[in-house]
Amino acid sequence: MGDQWITERDPAPKPLFRLNADLNPGQITQVDYAANGADVNVQRTVIRDGTVVFQDTVQTRYEAWQAVCEYSRGMKRSGENGDEKDATALPASIFLAW
């Protein structure tokens, strides 16, 4: 299946960061991974004894979804101006090494 079958692509939304009170202090974990979405068309043909019996196109929509990261209570990071921000502002780049 080549790119000609993909009619539209949607980028994954920005990551979601949410508090998980069950995590140990200072712990952060990624519980779901981002995926891009796409509209995909697949043409199928049924051939019996060299004769085309049936032919159609199946259309499928794959929804994009965001990465989900959970963090423990009290997590902070330093902001651009040296101020403290809640962990919900943590950049997604902290997960690239995982």
C-alpha positions as CSV (number, residue, x, y, z in Angstrom):
1,M,0.0,0.0,0.0
2,G,1.6,3.2,-1.1
3,D,1.0,6.9,-0.2
4,Q,-1.6,7.1,-3.0
5,W,-4.0,5.2,-0.7
6,I,-3.6,7.7,2.2
7,T,-5.9,10.6,1.4
8,E,-5.4,12.7,4.5
9,R,-3.0,12.8,7.5
10,D,-3.7,14.3,10.9
11,P,-0.9,15.1,13.4
12,A,-1.2,13.8,16.9
13,P,-2.5,16.3,19.5
14,K,-0.1,17.7,22.1
15,P,0.6,15.4,25.0
16,L,-1.7,15.3,28.0
17,F,-0.2,15.5,31.5
18,R,-2.3,14.4,34.4
19,L,-1.7,13.9,38.1
20,N,-1.5,10.4,39.4
21,A,-1.6,10.4,43.2
22,D,-0.5,6.7,43.3
23,L,2.9,7.4,41.8
24,N,6.0,7.8,44.1
25,P,7.2,11.4,44.7
26,G,9.2,12.6,41.7
27,Q,8.0,9.9,39.4
28,I,6.6,10.5,35.9
29,T,5.5,7.9,33.5
30,Q,4.1,7.7,30.0
31,V,1.0,5.6,29.9
32,D,-0.1,6.1,26.2
33,Y,1.8,7.0,23.1
34,A,0.9,9.5,20.4
35,A,-0.3,8.3,17.0
36,N,-1.0,10.3,13.9
37,G,-4.3,9.8,12.2
38,A,-5.1,9.2,8.5
39,D,-7.8,8.4,6.0
40,V,-6.9,5.3,4.2
41,N,-8.5,3.7,1.1
42,V,-7.8,0.1,0.2
43,Q,-8.9,-1.4,-3.1
44,R,-9.7,-5.1,-3.0
45,T,-10.4,-7.5,-5.8
46,V,-11.6,-11.1,-5.6
47,I,-10.5,-13.2,-8.5
48,R,-11.8,-16.8,-9.1
49,D,-10.4,-18.8,-12.0
50,G,-8.9,-15.7,-13.6
51,T,-12.1,-13.8,-13.5
52,V,-12.8,-10.7,-11.4
53,V,-15.8,-11.7,-9.1
54,F,-15.9,-8.7,-6.9
55,Q,-14.1,-5.4,-6.6
56,D,-14.5,-2.5,-4.1
57,T,-12.7,0.1,-2.0
58,V,-12.7,0.0,1.8
59,Q,-12.3,3.4,3.4
60,T,-11.0,3.6,7.0
61,R,-10.5,6.5,9.3
62,Y,-7.7,6.2,11.9
63,E,-8.1,8.9,14.6
64,A,-5.1,10.7,15.9
65,W,-4.5,10.5,19.6
66,Q,-2.2,12.2,22.1
67,A,0.4,10.8,24.4
68,V,-0.6,10.6,28.0
69,C,1.9,11.2,30.8
70,E,1.2,10.9,34.5
71,Y,3.2,12.6,37.2
72,S,3.3,12.5,41.0
73,R,2.2,15.2,43.4
74,G,4.4,18.1,44.0
75,M,6.4,17.9,40.7
76,K,7.6,21.2,39.5
77,R,10.0,22.5,36.8
78,S,11.7,25.9,36.4
79,G,10.0,28.2,33.9
80,E,11.6,30.4,31.4
81,N,11.8,33.3,33.9
82,G,13.0,31.2,36.8
83,D,9.5,30.9,38.2
84,E,8.0,27.6,39.3
85,K,5.4,26.0,37.1
86,D,3.1,23.0,37.7
87,A,4.2,19.7,36.1
88,T,1.4,20.0,33.6
89,A,3.7,22.4,31.7
90,L,6.5,19.8,31.4
91,P,7.6,19.6,27.7
92,A,7.0,16.4,25.7
93,S,10.7,16.3,24.9
94,I,11.4,14.7,28.3
95,F,9.9,11.5,26.9
96,L,12.0,11.3,23.7
97,A,14.7,9.1,25.4
98,W,12.2,6.4,26.5
